[in-house]
Amino acid sequence: MSNVLTELESAFEALNLPKNDQAWSKLAHYLALLQKWNQVYNLTAIRNPDEMLVKHIFDSLAVAPHVTSERLIDVGTGGGLPGIPLAILYPERQIDLLDSNSKKTRFLIQAKAELGLKNTQVYHCRVEEHQPVPLYDGIISRAFASLEDMLNLTSHLLAPDGCWWAMKSQRTQDELENLPDFAKMTQVIELQVPQLDAERTLIQLQKQSS
């Protein structure tokens, strides 16, 4: 545990996130839960704890300095990534989690309870079935292979002028040139994930008022 806490402290420093002992403790607890449940529920293909820390926790934290939405939903969250790390980091924001896989949502409900996350709700449904009131001002996901799919399948969840935050592992210039009319690309952020030598990008798009 102490080694994980030290690694988290270093990652926060690298990402210019403020020192936060409580967040480090909860993130370490979440990582332990992910490892434990993954043995039975197959939440992620990554089995190595060190790799989980970097490719899941640090990868999620890398977007934290950029995502400004106060009412956010993580669509296709799987084991809670990036939603749970963001909910731990920003207890004052509402950060909901949606997934259609019942095993994964069972884990999310347990993790929410054990981590004491009062600022998140877990939804077990397909994205097109979710009808939130009020609408979200932000949607984040690292689950969609296609940016166009993400925009089309989630637009009904997002308030006018709200933002999509698409986490991508490679440049997507072709996708950015073929956006639907209701979405406008506002910025492409090159992310630096601590201890990860791989390309990561966060694309911010804004929903256009009709």
N, C-alpha and C positions, 0 to 999 in steps of 0.2 A: 504493500500500500504506500509506504513512504516514498519508494522510487517513483510510483505513478504520480504522487503529489508533487515531487520535484520536477518531473517532466512537464506536468501541467503548469507549474509556476514559470518554467522556462518558455513554454509555448505562449502563455499570456503576455510575457515580456516581449517576445518576438512579434506578436500581433498588436502590440501597444494597447492591450486591454488592462484595465486597472487591477491591481492586486486584490484577490477575492478568496479568502480562505474557505468560506462557506461553499462557494461555487466549486472550488477544487475538490472538496470533500464529497459533494454530491456527484460530481462528474466521475470521481473514482468509484463511488458506489454504483453508479449507472453502468460503468464499464464492467464491474464485477457481475452485475445482474445480466448484462448482455452475454458475457462469457458462459455463465451458468445455464441460462435458458437456451442458448444457442446449441448446446449439446443435445437437446431433445427437440427443439422447435425449428431448428435450421433457419434462424433469423438472418444470417449472413454467411456467405461462402468463406469469409475470412475467419480462420480458427486461431491464429497466433495472437496472443494478447498484445504484444508490442505493435503488431501490424494493425490491430483493431484501434489502438490508441491513436495512431497516426492517421490511418485512412478513414476512420469514422469520426473520432472525437475531434482531432485537430482539423480535419477537413471541414467539419461543421463549424468549428469556432472561427475558421478563416473568414467566413462571411459575416460574422457578428459586427465588425466595425462599420459595415456598409449598409446592412439592412435596417431601415428606419421605420418600418410599419409597426403600428401599435396594436393592431388586431390582425393576426397572421394565421394562416392555415398551411400546414405542411401536407401536401397531397402525395399519396403513395409513399408514406413515411417509413414503411417497413418496420424496422426495429426502433424507430423514433429518431431518424437522422434526416435532416439536421434539427428537427423540432425540439427534441428533449434537451440537447445542449443549449439551444437558444432560450428555452423556457427556464432552465436553471440560471442562465446568465441574466435574464431580464424578467424577474418575478413581477414587475409592474405592468408587463404587457400580456395580452391574451394571445396564447400560441396554441392552436388546436392541431390535432393529429388525425389524419384520415387514411385508412387502408381497407381494402376489400378482403384481406386474408384474415380469417378468424383467429388463427394461431398467433399471428403478429399482434392483433388488437388485444388478445388476452394478455400477452406480455406487456403491452403498453399500459393497460389498466393496472397491472401489478406494479410496474415501474412508477407510474404516477402516484400510487398509494405509498410505496416505500420511500420515494423521494420527497413526498409532501408537496407535490406540484399543484397548488390551488389555482394556477393560472392557465390550466390546459384542460381541454375536453377531448376524449377519444371517440372517434366515429368509425364504426364498422359498417361500411357501405361502399358502393361504387360511387365515384366522384359525381356522376350525372344525377344520382339520387339525392345528394345532399342539397338542402335548400335552407341556407342559413339566414337568420334574422337577428340583427342587421347583417348586411353584407360585410365582407372583410375588406380591409384597406391594403392587404398584402397576401400574396400566394407565393409559397416557396416550394421548390421540389428539385431533387436530384434523380428522380425516378424515370423521367420521360426521355426516351431516346430522341424523340422529335420535338423540337420547339413548337412547331405548328400544332401538334397534338395537344401539348400542354395548354396552349392558348385557347384552342377551340373547346376542349373538354372542361376547362375551369372558368371560362369567362362569366358564367352565370353566378359564380361565387363572389365576384369582385365588384366593388363599388366603382362608379365613374371616377376617373382620375387615380384609382388605386394602382398598385404596382405588382407586376410579376417579377420574381427573382428566380432565374433559371440557373442552376448549378450544372456546369458542363465540364467534361474532361478534355475537350479539344475545341479548337476554333470552329466556328459554325457560320462562316461568311455567307455560304449559299442560303442557309436558313434565314439569315438576317435580311436578305434581299427579297424574300418571298413571304413577308409578314401579312396576316389578315388586316383589313382596313381598320379594325377596332383597336389595334395595338401599335404603339410607336416605341421604337427602341430609344432609350434615353442614355444608357451608358454600358460599356463593356469593361469589366474590371478584371485585370489579371491578378489572380490570387497567389500569394506565397504561403503555402501550407508548411508549417514547421516540420522539419525532418523528412519532407517528401520531395523527391526530385522528379516531379511530373507536372505537366501543364494542368492548371485548374482555372476556370473562368466563371465569373458571375455576370449574367446578363440581366440588366434592369430594363423592363418595358412598362409603359404606362397605358392604361386603358383609356381610350378616347371617348369623350362624352358624345352620345349619339344625337 
